[in-house]
């Protein structure tokens, strides 16, 4: 049998079917032929990913009939599509006909090619990622779009997906290969994790260069603008040069001036496949995307959830300074940079031994006189709630760590969530404060009603209003090698429709924010009131003489 490269195998098949092959398909062929032991291929929707995978599988079996492929999709029916597609390529490809490489026996779920001597494990074994494949063995495992909203929507679903993927380690024959193909559907994307593992990656966006602007009438980009979209969803449109905007080259940059202001502008370079994805097609697809996250994840391959993010941490303003206590005119006052702090709130949600979470979270929020809220600390208390020495004196535990925070930031009062283990925490904290000789009020709060509603009502308004600032210590505390902190992750992943999710830090932050009254600031009291004309009629002033007789 004459062996050919995958690119040559693909071109022969494409010529048989009279296809016009885009250049990037050949790049994909080169990548698939030599991706090593771990590979990641990401392509926009509609760019031929599944078709290339069908032909690739046929090429692998043409090159070596003893090769065993375990192909896993999001569901069994999804995996069966590639199984049938591979079978069709074997039936129609000229080289497979010449050398009589074809399906010999088996069904869609598992089948063997002629020349295979393995009687237990199929040449192609196609199953959904959540299906049981414990007894399988394979030289190559393919994960094709296994990350979809249905299996990452809840913490339980994400954990189950990760567990199934970890099982593949024991299925793969030593020296085998593992390939991931797909598009991201969440911030905490599986594909981001695969990149960190050192996978060989080929990531092809619909537009390789991009720039986004908000509330803009003029902007500058460092590449030639080819496509400019305004808005998202049904209100979006592809702007036309010299009609909706003008472009002027300034050195190596390009200055774009719009005829009117736009709330959202996306500027892109040339498209990956302009012959198929024409301007009309791209405008239609942009309008069919419900959210900007859906567009970014499915076409620009950014790790974002398909739906809206209700609590977007990117709306918080980072800062890097510490509060300073000062004294003037016989009084103490606190400054944070140039802002005067008029209130401090601290909320502790003790760990209650919940099955899904064991974080004992504390949030410290500073408040200025203009209504801004500064998320200054977000920490996890560890260990026992309280520890004693042989004499029964408090010497450590979570309450001792909390006393350190109280002493450092001069916290006048702390609120403790008394649900669950919180019933015991206030008394323990009071004992620790007495031992440390610290003066701090301890308020007990028993929460009622839906927690998700409480979090949304407390956080969503200040976030979208730009009133929430965040200290860099909260931003720069990544969890287990993640790019962002666990607090940011909880905000991005927060779903009001899920009752049981990771939200310990959000719950304590929400409580700390509402523990202080809302302030509109002194500047609002300096504005003069615009009096409206009094258009209502008056009865006038009248004098009357009264004569009362005894």
LOFISE-544805 format. One record per residue (C-alpha): residue number from 1; residue in one letter; z, x, y. Coordinates in steps of 0.02 Angstrom, whole numbers. Layout:
residues N
n	res	Z	X	Y
NUM	a	Z	X	Y
...
***
This chain:
residues 550
n	res	Z	X	Y
1	x	0	0	0
2	x	-49	67	171
3	x	102	58	288
4	x	69	13	470
5	x	181	7	622
6	x	253	-160	674
7	x	148	-158	833
8	x	-11	-139	730
9	x	48	-274	608
10	x	80	-391	755
11	x	-87	-356	839
12	x	-183	-392	678
13	x	-95	-560	662
14	x	-122	-599	847
15	x	-309	-561	831
16	x	-318	-675	679
17	x	-248	-819	783
18	x	-343	-771	942
19	x	-185	-739	1042
20	x	-180	-651	1210
21	x	-40	-524	1191
22	x	65	-481	1346
23	x	113	-299	1368
24	x	300	-330	1351
25	x	274	-397	1174
26	x	222	-223	1122
27	x	381	-154	1199
28	x	478	-277	1092
29	x	381	-219	938
30	x	428	-38	970
31	x	610	-87	995
32	x	622	-190	836
33	x	541	-54	732
34	x	674	72	782
35	x	834	-9	848
36	x	947	90	733
37	x	1102	15	652
38	x	1148	-103	795
39	x	1024	-184	913
40	x	1025	-314	1052
41	x	866	-401	1108
42	x	878	-520	1256
43	x	729	-615	1323
44	x	710	-768	1436
45	x	681	-938	1361
46	x	500	-970	1312
47	x	443	-789	1302
48	x	402	-785	1116
49	x	564	-718	1046
50	x	565	-827	889
51	x	381	-796	854
52	x	407	-608	864
53	x	555	-622	746
54	x	451	-718	617
55	x	317	-584	618
56	x	447	-445	615
57	x	528	-516	458
58	x	359	-529	373
59	x	322	-348	419
60	x	488	-289	347
61	x	452	-377	181
62	x	272	-314	182
63	x	337	-136	206
64	x	474	-153	75
65	x	484	-304	-42
66	x	660	-250	-93
67	x	724	-274	85
68	x	858	-409	100
69	x	875	-506	264
70	x	1019	-623	307
71	x	961	-726	454
72	x	1095	-827	543
73	x	1066	-952	682
74	x	1181	-1071	776
75	x	1159	-1201	638
76	x	1075	-1212	468
77	x	922	-1305	537
78	x	900	-1171	671
79	x	903	-1033	540
80	x	779	-1129	431
81	x	650	-1124	571
82	x	637	-935	559
83	x	635	-945	369
84	x	485	-1062	373
85	x	403	-961	511
86	x	416	-800	411
87	x	344	-887	258
88	x	195	-947	361
89	x	159	-771	425
90	x	158	-704	245
91	x	36	-840	197
92	x	-85	-808	341
93	x	-73	-623	383
94	x	-228	-527	320
95	x	-127	-375	262
96	x	-10	-484	161
97	x	-160	-565	77
98	x	-238	-397	34
99	x	-81	-327	-44
100	x	-22	-495	-116
101	x	145	-498	-25
102	x	198	-680	-23
103	x	339	-797	-64
104	x	363	-797	-252
105	x	507	-918	-278
106	x	653	-1004	-193
107	x	682	-1135	-58
108	x	694	-1132	131
109	x	876	-1076	129
110	x	845	-930	11
111	x	683	-862	-59
112	x	608	-703	-134
113	x	442	-614	-105
114	x	333	-546	-244
115	x	395	-373	-291
116	x	580	-409	-261
117	x	691	-367	-411
118	x	854	-437	-342
119	x	898	-598	-434
120	x	1054	-643	-333
121	x	1018	-612	-148
122	x	858	-678	-70
123	x	729	-579	26
124	x	765	-708	161
125	x	933	-796	163
126	x	944	-917	310
127	x	1110	-998	359
128	x	1203	-1058	513
129	x	1333	-940	585
130	x	1476	-1059	537
131	x	1413	-1084	359
132	x	1495	-993	214
133	x	1399	-834	167
134	x	1546	-735	97
135	x	1456	-688	-65
136	x	1294	-634	20
137	x	1230	-455	33
138	x	1094	-391	149
139	x	1009	-234	213
140	x	984	-318	381
141	x	1083	-457	466
142	x	1003	-551	610
143	x	1104	-658	731
144	x	978	-768	820
145	x	1050	-867	966
146	x	1217	-888	878
147	x	1303	-907	1048
148	x	1274	-1085	1108
149	x	1385	-1206	1208
150	x	1438	-1299	1050
151	x	1522	-1148	970
152	x	1599	-1067	1125
153	x	1661	-1222	1217
154	x	1843	-1204	1164
155	x	1957	-1056	1123
156	x	1961	-1114	941
157	x	1771	-1118	932
158	x	1756	-945	1009
159	x	1884	-875	889
160	x	1794	-953	740
161	x	1628	-878	797
162	x	1705	-704	814
163	x	1784	-721	642
164	x	1617	-766	562
165	x	1534	-619	646
166	x	1670	-502	585
167	x	1634	-559	406
168	x	1461	-483	421
169	x	1539	-310	416
170	x	1582	-339	232
171	x	1415	-420	191
172	x	1306	-280	259
173	x	1253	-150	131
174	x	1308	25	187
175	x	1173	103	296
176	x	1107	-70	344
177	x	1059	-142	513
178	x	1129	-280	622
179	x	1021	-364	756
180	x	1076	-485	892
181	x	946	-591	982
182	x	977	-723	1114
183	x	1028	-773	1290
184	x	1207	-781	1360
185	x	1297	-946	1384
186	x	1464	-891	1457
187	x	1552	-758	1562
188	x	1643	-697	1407
189	x	1477	-674	1318
190	x	1460	-607	1142
191	x	1313	-501	1201
192	x	1418	-412	1331
193	x	1535	-360	1191
194	x	1388	-300	1085
195	x	1328	-189	1228
196	x	1501	-110	1240
197	x	1494	-68	1055
198	x	1351	50	1094
199	x	1206	-57	1033
200	x	1029	-5	1073
201	x	973	-137	1198
202	x	812	-210	1262
203	x	846	-336	1401
204	x	693	-415	1479
205	x	727	-532	1626
206	x	600	-656	1692
207	x	609	-559	1857
208	x	666	-378	1848
209	x	716	-369	2032
210	x	817	-505	2118
211	x	922	-541	2271
212	x	1022	-697	2317
213	x	1072	-758	2489
214	x	1174	-907	2550
215	x	1161	-998	2717
216	x	1019	-887	2775
217	x	875	-896	2897
218	x	833	-710	2890
219	x	861	-575	2758
220	x	807	-401	2703
221	x	766	-344	2524
222	x	720	-173	2455
223	x	572	-234	2350
224	x	413	-332	2384
225	x	456	-519	2376
226	x	335	-613	2263
227	x	431	-772	2223
228	x	560	-854	2336
229	x	655	-1009	2277
230	x	762	-1122	2384
231	x	904	-1221	2306
232	x	928	-1272	2125
233	x	898	-1429	2023
234	x	795	-1576	2085
235	x	808	-1517	2266
236	x	739	-1342	2231
237	x	566	-1283	2277
238	x	459	-1127	2275
239	x	429	-1074	2454
240	x	254	-1031	2514
241	x	219	-872	2612
242	x	159	-897	2793
243	x	204	-1081	2777
244	x	391	-1078	2739
245	x	426	-896	2777
246	x	352	-735	2846
247	x	369	-559	2776
248	x	367	-398	2876
249	x	380	-226	2797
250	x	504	-110	2884
251	x	494	62	2805
252	x	532	37	2620
253	x	617	-130	2652
254	x	548	-304	2679
255	x	613	-421	2813
256	x	597	-606	2771
257	x	609	-738	2908
258	x	620	-921	2859
259	x	560	-1067	2963
260	x	727	-1156	2933
261	x	899	-1117	2866
262	x	926	-1130	2677
263	x	1093	-1147	2588
264	x	1031	-1047	2437
265	x	887	-923	2427
266	x	833	-821	2274
267	x	707	-682	2307
268	x	617	-608	2156
269	x	487	-475	2116
270	x	340	-497	1997
271	x	370	-606	1842
272	x	378	-537	1665
273	x	240	-653	1601
274	x	148	-725	1753
275	x	-4	-779	1651
276	x	101	-904	1553
277	x	240	-936	1678
278	x	137	-982	1829
279	x	213	-1032	1996
280	x	199	-1215	1948
281	x	286	-1190	1780
282	x	427	-1087	1857
283	x	456	-1216	1994
284	x	465	-1354	1862
285	x	591	-1257	1758
286	x	696	-1218	1911
287	x	705	-1404	1952
288	x	757	-1446	1774
289	x	906	-1326	1780
290	x	1061	-1426	1826
291	x	1159	-1277	1891
292	x	1122	-1105	1961
293	x	1222	-1033	1816
294	x	1102	-1112	1692
295	x	954	-1031	1780
296	x	1041	-862	1791
297	x	1094	-859	1608
298	x	936	-926	1526
299	x	805	-837	1631
300	x	892	-691	1717
301	x	1007	-658	1568
302	x	1168	-646	1668
303	x	1328	-679	1572
304	x	1371	-847	1647
305	x	1414	-1019	1577
306	x	1273	-1145	1577
307	x	1378	-1274	1671
308	x	1468	-1266	1837
309	x	1622	-1157	1860
310	x	1755	-1270	1934
311	x	1870	-1126	1981
312	x	1757	-984	2035
313	x	1861	-825	2059
314	x	1721	-746	2161
315	x	1770	-863	2302
316	x	1935	-770	2322
317	x	1941	-630	2451
318	x	2011	-464	2385
319	x	2132	-362	2491
320	x	2230	-201	2467
321	x	2390	-194	2569
322	x	2574	-229	2540
323	x	2691	-340	2642
324	x	2807	-247	2762
325	x	2976	-313	2819
326	x	3010	-278	3004
327	x	3149	-315	3127
328	x	3131	-358	3311
329	x	3241	-452	3436
330	x	3378	-463	3307
331	x	3267	-553	3180
332	x	3175	-502	3022
333	x	2993	-544	2996
334	x	2861	-498	2868
335	x	2685	-434	2901
336	x	2538	-418	2782
337	x	2418	-307	2874
338	x	2393	-397	3039
339	x	2445	-567	2974
340	x	2621	-632	2990
341	x	2691	-704	2828
342	x	2789	-863	2854
343	x	2822	-910	2673
344	x	2837	-839	2498
345	x	2827	-942	2339
346	x	2854	-881	2163
347	x	2827	-983	2004
348	x	2881	-929	1830
349	x	2812	-1018	1677
350	x	2917	-946	1535
351	x	2838	-921	1366
352	x	2874	-1070	1256
353	x	2812	-1002	1092
354	x	2652	-1104	1100
355	x	2530	-1077	956
356	x	2382	-1038	1069
357	x	2471	-932	1198
358	x	2628	-829	1217
359	x	2609	-769	1396
360	x	2762	-784	1508
361	x	2670	-787	1674
362	x	2737	-759	1850
363	x	2635	-785	2008
364	x	2688	-728	2182
365	x	2596	-806	2329
366	x	2617	-760	2513
367	x	2575	-887	2649
368	x	2528	-850	2830
369	x	2536	-964	2982
370	x	2349	-1004	2972
371	x	2358	-1084	2800
372	x	2292	-935	2702
373	x	2367	-905	2530
374	x	2381	-728	2462
375	x	2391	-712	2272
376	x	2490	-551	2282
377	x	2554	-530	2105
378	x	2513	-606	1936
379	x	2611	-525	1796
380	x	2662	-556	1618
381	x	2846	-539	1574
382	x	2871	-464	1403
383	x	3007	-461	1273
384	x	3158	-574	1253
385	x	3203	-691	1395
386	x	3370	-602	1413
387	x	3459	-458	1325
388	x	3644	-412	1327
389	x	3747	-260	1290
390	x	3897	-252	1173
391	x	4009	-321	1311
392	x	3899	-474	1336
393	x	3829	-414	1504
394	x	3647	-445	1545
395	x	3552	-281	1540
396	x	3369	-326	1517
397	x	3238	-450	1461
398	x	3113	-553	1558
399	x	3244	-607	1686
400	x	3281	-424	1723
401	x	3096	-389	1754
402	x	3093	-541	1867
403	x	3242	-474	1965
404	x	3141	-315	1999
405	x	3005	-423	2076
406	x	3130	-523	2178
407	x	3212	-366	2245
408	x	3048	-280	2289
409	x	2972	-424	2387
410	x	3130	-506	2457
411	x	3090	-671	2371
412	x	3208	-806	2439
413	x	3176	-936	2303
414	x	3093	-948	2133
415	x	3037	-1103	2040
416	x	3050	-1106	1851
417	x	2950	-1221	1738
418	x	3084	-1300	1629
419	x	2970	-1372	1496
420	x	3009	-1301	1324
421	x	3103	-1137	1330
422	x	3116	-1153	1518
423	x	3275	-1258	1495
424	x	3366	-1097	1450
425	x	3282	-982	1577
426	x	3364	-1039	1742
427	x	3541	-1004	1682
428	x	3487	-834	1615
429	x	3404	-789	1779
430	x	3557	-841	1881
431	x	3663	-728	1772
432	x	3544	-583	1799
433	x	3541	-612	1988
434	x	3731	-611	1991
435	x	3734	-450	1891
436	x	3607	-369	2008
437	x	3696	-438	2163
438	x	3536	-520	2224
439	x	3529	-678	2328
440	x	3387	-792	2274
441	x	3377	-979	2252
442	x	3328	-1043	2080
443	x	3239	-1210	2073
444	x	3205	-1300	1911
445	x	3046	-1400	1893
446	x	2995	-1509	1747
447	x	2807	-1541	1750
448	x	2737	-1709	1701
449	x	2560	-1776	1692
450	x	2399	-1688	1636
451	x	2407	-1500	1666
452	x	2219	-1485	1698
453	x	2228	-1613	1837
454	x	2376	-1522	1914
455	x	2283	-1356	1912
456	x	2125	-1428	1987
457	x	2215	-1521	2125
458	x	2311	-1365	2174
459	x	2173	-1233	2164
460	x	2001	-1309	2188
461	x	2023	-1363	2370
462	x	2092	-1197	2436
463	x	1962	-1099	2336
464	x	1809	-1189	2404
465	x	1886	-1183	2579
466	x	1900	-994	2574
467	x	2089	-996	2597
468	x	2136	-897	2440
469	x	2150	-708	2450
470	x	2188	-599	2299
471	x	2272	-429	2288
472	x	2177	-291	2198
473	x	2319	-277	2071
474	x	2269	-450	2008
475	x	2084	-405	2006
476	x	2101	-234	1923
477	x	2198	-281	1767
478	x	2063	-293	1632
479	x	2109	-361	1462
480	x	2059	-266	1306
481	x	1916	-173	1391
482	x	1846	-326	1480
483	x	1753	-302	1644
484	x	1869	-418	1739
485	x	2052	-464	1731
486	x	2122	-595	1614
487	x	2161	-700	1769
488	x	1979	-700	1821
489	x	1927	-739	1643
490	x	2043	-890	1636
491	x	1972	-956	1800
492	x	1792	-937	1746
493	x	1822	-1014	1575
494	x	1931	-1158	1638
495	x	1862	-1324	1577
496	x	1949	-1483	1639
497	x	1888	-1575	1484
498	x	1984	-1461	1364
499	x	2170	-1496	1347
500	x	2217	-1338	1251
501	x	2150	-1179	1328
502	x	2208	-1012	1399
503	x	2278	-1058	1570
504	x	2452	-978	1582
505	x	2413	-879	1740
506	x	2322	-1026	1821
507	x	2468	-1143	1789
508	x	2593	-1025	1872
509	x	2473	-995	2019
510	x	2447	-1181	2045
511	x	2634	-1208	2052
512	x	2661	-1064	2173
513	x	2529	-1130	2292
514	x	2600	-1307	2303
515	x	2780	-1244	2321
516	x	2745	-1212	2505
517	x	2689	-1343	2634
518	x	2512	-1336	2699
519	x	2495	-1255	2870
520	x	2351	-1281	2991
521	x	2398	-1136	3105
522	x	2446	-1113	3287
523	x	2267	-1096	3347
524	x	2237	-1280	3312
525	x	2379	-1330	3428
526	x	2297	-1237	3572
527	x	2140	-1344	3572
528	x	2125	-1474	3708
529	x	2097	-1651	3651
530	x	1934	-1734	3702
531	x	1993	-1900	3772
532	x	1880	-2048	3736
533	x	1853	-2179	3874
534	x	1973	-2326	3860
535	x	1849	-2469	3843
536	x	1980	-2601	3802
537	x	2021	-2730	3938
538	x	2189	-2732	4028
539	x	2287	-2879	4094
540	x	2342	-2780	4247
541	x	2514	-2771	4332
542	x	2597	-2932	4392
543	x	2758	-2967	4482
544	x	2857	-3126	4448
545	x	3014	-3201	4525
546	x	3141	-3273	4408
547	x	3274	-3399	4465
548	x	3410	-3423	4338
549	x	3545	-3552	4364
550	x	3715	-3542	4288
***
